[in-house]
Amino acid sequence: MALRWHYQDDDGIDVTGPDLAFDDQAAAEDWLSATWTDLAEIDITQVTLLDGDEVVYGPMSLKP
């Protein structure tokens, strides 16, 4: 399965974010490390890493 980030706001409501798939967890985490501030600017305040439909971890806050 491909890894994807699931995006939510402060209230845990799903929000639209970049629809990207990653081959492995390290690539997904590297991307998030490089872009989390951009995501926060568009009101994405928490993310969950998914492998297919299975939660790898999260939700994780993007607030500093």
Beta strands, then each sheet from edge to edge (+ up, - down):
strand 1: 3-8
strand 2: 46-51
strand 3: 54-61
sheet 1: 1+ 2- 3+
end
